[in-house]
Amino acid sequence: VQLVESGGGLVQPGGSLSLSCAASGIIFSRSAMGWYRQVPGKQRRELVADITSGGSTNYADSVKGRFTISRDNAKNTVYLQMNSLKPEDTAVYYCKGTSFLRNEYWGQGTQVTVSS
């Protein structure tokens, strides 16, 4: 199983970024997918948003109304559209896949930096 994130970078406060996570080796359409982030100096990764195989979504309170998670089963890809970015959104963003057998897989992460 391989999850490959892309789309991170440097953006000014108030700006937007779109992250993508391409999955292979997993039955994507039957897998729940999620985005997590880890702030430097903190050991724990926090949930940003997730989406079930059926398309139901869930968001952290800190990103509600600003971030949107979506998936394209034909492309085995999950997306995170991030708008109105704040400096506190700065983190390494990780893609996570949970198979229908409840096995968990992680991508390598992509850096998002929000700074003027």
N, CA, C and O of each residue as an XYZ file, in Angstrom:
464
protein
N       0.857     -1.186      0.000
C       0.000      0.000      0.000
C       0.894      1.238      0.000
O       1.892      1.308      0.717
N       0.511      2.198     -0.816
C       1.272      3.440     -0.879
C       0.314      4.616     -0.945
O      -0.621      4.636     -1.745
N       0.566      5.591     -0.089
C      -0.188      6.834     -0.095
C       0.802      7.958     -0.338
O       1.774      8.099      0.403
N       0.566      8.757     -1.365
C       1.508      9.799     -1.742
C       0.799     11.147     -1.730
O      -0.098     11.409     -2.532
N       1.227     11.994     -0.795
C       0.642     13.334     -0.698
C       1.381     14.312     -1.605
O       2.562     14.139     -1.907
N       0.668     15.322     -2.021
C       1.268     16.410     -2.790
C       0.458     17.678     -2.575
O      -0.682     17.632     -2.113
N       1.063     18.813     -2.917
C       0.327     20.068     -2.876
C       0.683     20.997     -1.739
O       0.156     22.107     -1.666
N       1.560     20.575     -0.852
C       1.955     21.454      0.241
C       2.825     22.593     -0.259
O       3.217     22.641     -1.425
N       3.117     23.510      0.659
C       3.971     24.625      0.293
C       3.823     25.789      1.250
O       3.300     25.650      2.356
N       4.293     26.934      0.801
C       4.251     28.169      1.584
C       3.134     29.060      1.042
O       3.033     29.280     -0.165
N       2.311     29.562      1.937
C       1.209     30.436      1.532
C       1.048     31.523      2.576
O       1.357     31.317      3.750
N       0.567     32.676      2.151
C       0.337     33.777      3.079
C      -0.966     33.566      3.846
O      -1.865     32.879      3.361
N      -1.074     34.144      5.024
C      -2.344     34.063      5.766
C      -3.504     34.555      4.907
O      -3.410     35.566      4.211
N      -4.600     33.803      4.982
C      -5.759     34.123      4.168
C      -5.767     33.441      2.816
O      -6.764     33.479      2.095
N      -4.661     32.822      2.481
C      -4.543     32.156      1.196
C      -5.129     30.754      1.200
O      -5.713     30.312      2.189
N      -4.963     30.054      0.067
C      -5.523     28.716     -0.107
C      -4.466     27.748     -0.625
O      -3.522     28.135     -1.315
N      -4.650     26.501     -0.278
C      -3.841     25.410     -0.806
C      -4.744     24.206     -0.986
O      -5.741     24.045     -0.281
N      -4.381     23.364     -1.939
C      -5.114     22.127     -2.138
C      -4.140     20.965     -2.057
O      -3.150     20.920     -2.788
N      -4.423     20.029     -1.168
C      -3.605     18.831     -1.005
C      -4.278     17.655     -1.713
O      -5.503     17.565     -1.790
N      -3.437     16.763     -2.225
C      -3.925     15.537     -2.843
C      -3.199     14.351     -2.233
O      -2.048     14.458     -1.808
N      -3.886     13.226     -2.195
C      -3.286     11.989     -1.718
C      -3.711     10.878     -2.662
O      -4.883     10.507     -2.723
N      -2.740     10.352     -3.398
C      -3.007      9.275     -4.344
C      -2.693      7.943     -3.679
O      -1.606      7.752     -3.134
N      -3.647      7.030     -3.728
C      -3.509      5.740     -3.063
C      -3.332      4.624     -4.081
O      -3.912      4.650     -5.166
N      -2.527      3.655     -3.713
C      -2.365      2.451     -4.532
C      -2.206      1.261     -3.611
O      -1.746      1.390     -2.476
N      -2.595      0.095     -4.118
C      -2.472     -1.124     -3.328
C      -3.550     -1.307     -2.292
O      -3.444     -2.168     -1.419
N      -4.589     -0.501     -2.386
C      -5.681     -0.555     -1.423
C      -6.989     -0.492     -2.213
O      -7.057      0.133     -3.272
N      -8.023     -1.145     -1.686
C      -9.330     -1.037     -2.340
C      -9.906      0.309     -1.916
O     -10.614      0.417     -0.915
N      -9.588      1.313     -2.692
C      -9.834      2.692     -2.285
C     -11.313      2.957     -2.012
O     -11.668      3.608     -1.029
N     -12.155      2.452     -2.884
C     -13.585      2.759     -2.759
C     -14.192      2.215     -1.481
O     -15.258      2.668     -1.064
N     -13.539      1.256     -0.854
C     -14.045      0.665      0.378
C     -13.257      1.125      1.595
O     -13.410      0.582      2.689
N     -12.421      2.122      1.396
C     -11.555      2.597      2.472
C     -11.990      3.978      2.952
O     -12.375      4.839      2.161
N     -11.917      4.163      4.256
C     -12.075      5.499      4.805
C     -10.742      6.230      4.662
O      -9.675      5.632      4.806
N     -10.815      7.506      4.381
C      -9.595      8.297      4.183
C      -9.625      9.514      5.095
O     -10.691     10.030      5.432
N      -8.452      9.959      5.484
C      -8.420     11.118      6.364
C      -7.150     11.920      6.192
O      -6.148     11.442      5.661
N      -7.221     13.146      6.654
C      -6.068     14.030      6.715
C      -5.793     14.366      8.180
O      -6.697     14.732      8.931
N      -4.544     14.234      8.560
C      -4.087     14.562      9.903
C      -2.941     15.560      9.768
O      -2.356     15.716      8.696
N      -2.634     16.228     10.869
C      -1.484     17.129     10.841
C      -0.708     17.043     12.146
O      -1.249     16.720     13.204
N       0.569     17.343     12.029
C       1.454     17.301     13.187
C       2.271     18.580     13.218
O       2.976     18.922     12.268
N       2.153     19.270     14.334
C       2.883     20.521     14.518
C       4.278     20.209     15.048
O       4.419     19.331     15.899
N       5.307     20.898     14.574
C       6.658     20.673     15.098
C       6.703     20.792     16.609
O       6.147     21.726     17.185
N       7.358     19.855     17.236
C       7.464     19.864     18.688
C       6.381     19.071     19.386
O       6.474     18.813     20.586
N       5.353     18.682     18.648
C       4.288     17.870     19.232
C       4.372     16.459     18.660
O       4.605     16.273     17.466
N       4.184     15.491     19.510
C       4.306     14.104     19.079
C       3.041     13.584     18.424
O       3.088     12.682     17.587
N       1.900     14.160     18.811
C       0.633     13.604     18.363
C       0.170     14.237     17.058
O       0.285     15.447     16.857
N      -0.343     13.409     16.198
C      -0.993     13.891     14.988
C      -2.465     14.108     15.296
O      -3.109     13.258     15.911
N      -2.991     15.235     14.873
C      -4.398     15.524     15.142
C      -5.217     15.378     13.863
O      -4.751     15.672     12.762
N      -6.434     14.922     14.045
C      -7.338     14.782     12.909
C      -7.701     16.159     12.373
O      -8.043     17.066     13.133
N      -7.624     16.301     11.059
C      -8.084     17.515     10.393
C      -9.469     17.262      9.795
O     -10.409     18.018     10.037
N      -9.577     16.197      9.019
C     -10.843     15.841      8.391
C     -10.766     14.397      7.927
O      -9.689     13.891      7.613
N     -11.923     13.737      7.886
C     -11.945     12.406      7.311
C     -13.228     12.213      6.513
O     -14.192     12.968      6.642
N     -13.203     11.176      5.686
C     -14.334     10.895      4.810
C     -14.485      9.388      4.715
O     -13.511      8.671      4.482
N     -15.697      8.914      4.896
C     -15.949      7.477      4.854
C     -16.021      6.990      3.406
O     -16.007      7.784      2.466
N     -16.096      5.687      3.254
C     -16.240      5.124      1.916
C     -17.552      5.586      1.279
O     -17.662      5.658      0.055
N     -18.526      5.891      2.101
C     -19.810      6.359      1.598
C     -19.886      7.852      1.351
O     -20.883      8.357      0.836
N     -18.812      8.565      1.725
C     -18.761      9.991      1.459
C     -19.122     10.895      2.620
O     -19.138     12.116      2.466
N     -19.413     10.323      3.780
C     -19.699     11.156      4.952
C     -18.410     11.786      5.450
O     -17.358     11.148      5.488
N     -18.514     13.053      5.830
C     -17.313     13.795      6.230
C     -17.372     14.233      7.691
O     -18.443     14.335      8.291
N     -16.211     14.483      8.231
C     -16.068     14.916      9.613
C     -14.881     15.864      9.661
O     -13.856     15.617      9.025
N     -15.022     16.963     10.427
C     -13.965     17.979     10.489
C     -13.621     18.335     11.928
O     -14.473     18.300     12.815
N     -12.364     18.676     12.139
C     -11.969     19.265     13.400
C     -12.636     20.636     13.511
O     -12.819     21.325     12.508
N     -12.992     21.020     14.716
C     -13.666     22.310     14.917
C     -12.818     23.465     14.383
O     -13.355     24.454     13.886
N     -11.515     23.339     14.486
C     -10.622     24.431     14.102
C     -10.604     24.699     12.600
O     -10.152     25.760     12.168
N     -11.094     23.744     11.797
C     -11.046     23.922     10.348
C     -12.428     23.959      9.706
O     -12.536     24.175      8.499
N     -13.468     23.756     10.474
C     -14.824     23.776      9.925
C     -15.109     25.109      9.238
O     -14.823     26.184      9.766
N     -15.680     24.997      8.047
C     -16.002     26.197      7.287
C     -14.856     26.723      6.455
O     -15.050     27.604      5.618
N     -13.655     26.194      6.673
C     -12.483     26.651      5.911
C     -11.901     25.537      5.032
O     -11.424     25.800      3.928
N     -11.941     24.311      5.519
C     -11.358     23.182      4.799
C     -12.475     22.283      4.272
O     -13.542     22.172      4.876
N     -12.206     21.648      3.138
C     -13.149     20.695      2.563
C     -12.406     19.444      2.120
O     -11.441     19.520      1.360
N     -12.864     18.294      2.599
C     -12.294     17.020      2.173
C     -13.223     16.415      1.127
O     -14.446     16.514      1.228
N     -12.619     15.786      0.123
C     -13.404     15.119     -0.908
C     -12.601     13.940     -1.443
O     -11.406     13.813     -1.179
N     -13.270     13.094     -2.189
C     -12.598     11.928     -2.743
C     -13.088     11.663     -4.154
O     -14.228     11.965     -4.507
N     -12.193     11.089     -4.953
C     -12.524     10.667     -6.307
C     -12.137      9.198     -6.402
O     -10.962      8.870     -6.564
N     -13.116      8.324     -6.302
C     -12.830      6.882     -6.308
C     -12.282      6.410     -7.651
O     -11.543      5.427     -7.705
N     -12.632      7.092     -8.721
C     -12.118      6.715    -10.034
C     -10.616      6.980    -10.148
O      -9.913      6.325    -10.917
N     -10.139      7.951     -9.370
C      -8.715      8.300     -9.403
C      -7.962      7.827     -8.168
O      -6.768      8.089     -8.024
N      -8.673      7.117     -7.264
C      -8.043      6.643     -6.020
C      -7.348      7.785     -5.283
O      -6.231      7.635     -4.787
N      -8.021      8.912     -5.223
C      -7.401     10.108     -4.665
C      -8.347     10.813     -3.690
O      -9.551     10.919     -3.924
N      -7.769     11.282     -2.612
C      -8.516     12.100     -1.650
C      -7.877     13.482     -1.644
O      -6.664     13.626     -1.795
N      -8.715     14.487     -1.468
C      -8.270     15.870     -1.542
C      -8.591     16.617     -0.247
O      -9.502     16.253      0.497
N      -7.814     17.668     -0.005
C      -8.134     18.587      1.082
C      -7.967     19.997      0.544
O      -6.850     20.448      0.290
N      -9.077     20.684      0.376
C      -9.052     22.081     -0.043
C      -9.007     22.936      1.210
O      -9.883     22.840      2.070
N      -7.994     23.765      1.308
C      -7.797     24.584      2.497
C      -7.881     26.055      2.113
O      -7.068     26.553      1.334
N      -8.866     26.737      2.663
C      -9.071     28.164      2.407
C      -8.895     28.953      3.691
O      -8.904     28.394      4.788
N      -8.735     30.247      3.542
C      -8.604     31.145      4.702
C      -7.562     30.614      5.683
O      -7.807     30.541      6.887
N      -6.429     30.256      5.165
C      -5.396     29.638      5.997
C      -4.846     30.611      7.027
O      -4.722     31.811      6.783
N      -4.523     30.054      8.183
C      -4.007     30.811      9.317
C      -2.610     30.298      9.681
O      -2.271     29.155      9.372
N      -1.816     31.118     10.321
C      -0.482     30.634     10.740
C      -0.549     29.372     11.590
O       0.351     28.534     11.534
N      -1.602     29.233     12.370
C      -1.716     28.041     13.222
C      -2.065     26.778     12.434
O      -2.117     25.691     13.009
N      -2.303     26.905     11.144
C      -2.494     25.739     10.297
C      -1.156     25.146      9.840
O      -1.119     24.081      9.225
N      -0.079     25.838     10.142
C       1.249     25.351      9.767
C       1.533     24.013     10.437
O       1.435     23.881     11.657
N       1.884     23.027      9.625
C       2.115     21.675     10.131
C       2.540     20.785      8.966
O       2.506     21.194      7.805
N       2.932     19.588      9.296
C       3.082     18.538      8.284
C       1.741     17.817      8.200
O       1.213     17.350      9.210
N       1.207     17.731      7.013
C      -0.096     17.116      6.788
C       0.102     15.699      6.248
O       0.848     15.472      5.296
N      -0.590     14.757      6.886
C      -0.477     13.351      6.532
C      -1.821     12.813      6.045
O      -2.881     13.170      6.559
N      -1.744     11.963      5.062
C      -2.907     11.243      4.573
C      -2.946      9.877      5.263
O      -1.916      9.223      5.431
N      -4.119      9.470      5.649
C      -4.299      8.159      6.286
C      -5.419      7.412      5.588
O      -6.478      7.968      5.295
N      -5.164      6.150      5.332
C      -6.179      5.282      4.761
C      -6.489      4.142      5.723
O      -5.584      3.551      6.313
N      -7.758      3.842      5.873
C      -8.190      2.719      6.717
C      -8.978      1.764      5.840
O     -10.051      2.108      5.345
N      -8.447      0.570      5.647
C      -9.099     -0.376      4.756
C     -10.346     -0.963      5.401
O     -10.588     -0.774      6.593
N     -11.140     -1.682      4.599
C     -12.353     -2.298      5.138
C     -12.017     -3.393      6.144
O     -12.885     -3.834      6.897
N     -10.733     -3.842      6.160
C     -10.276     -4.786      7.180
C      -9.708     -4.052      8.391
O      -9.166     -4.667      9.310
N      -9.845     -2.723      8.375
C      -9.394     -1.853      9.475
C      -7.871     -1.789      9.610
O      -7.354     -1.460     10.678
N      -7.162     -2.099      8.542
C      -5.726     -1.844      8.531
C      -5.493     -0.361      8.221
O      -6.205      0.228      7.407
N      -4.506      0.228      8.866
C      -4.244      1.658      8.700
C      -2.923      1.881      7.964
O      -1.930      1.189      8.193
N      -2.949      2.858      7.085
C      -1.775      3.187      6.285
C      -1.595      4.702      6.280
O      -2.564      5.460      6.299
N      -0.325      5.124      6.253
C      -0.003      6.551      6.290
C       0.878      6.939      5.117
O       1.698      6.150      4.646
N       0.698      8.149      4.659
C       1.605      8.726      3.685
C       2.826      9.303      4.378
O       2.959      9.231      5.600
N       3.712      9.873      3.582
C       4.978     10.372      4.118
C       4.861     11.796      4.640
O       5.758     12.281      5.330
N       3.767     12.463      4.317
C       3.538     13.812      4.813
C       3.969     14.891      3.839
O       4.880     14.702      3.034
N       3.291     16.028      3.931
C       3.655     17.189      3.123
C       3.577     18.442      3.996
O       2.633     18.617      4.766
N       4.577     19.304      3.866
C       4.669     20.480      4.725
C       3.760     21.587      4.210
O       3.756     21.909      3.022
N       3.000     22.157      5.120
C       2.206     23.346      4.835
C       2.676     24.440      5.784
O       2.656     24.262      7.002
N       3.094     25.558      5.234
C       3.559     26.681      6.036
C       2.746     27.913      5.679
O       2.681     28.315      4.518
N       2.129     28.507      6.693
C       1.325     29.705      6.495
C       2.056     30.853      7.181
O       2.133     30.912      8.408
N       2.582     31.745      6.386
C       3.399     32.819      6.929
C       3.465     33.973      5.941
O       3.428     33.786      4.725
N       3.564     35.167      6.503
C       3.732     36.344      5.653
C       5.215     36.668      5.477
O       5.559     37.630      4.790
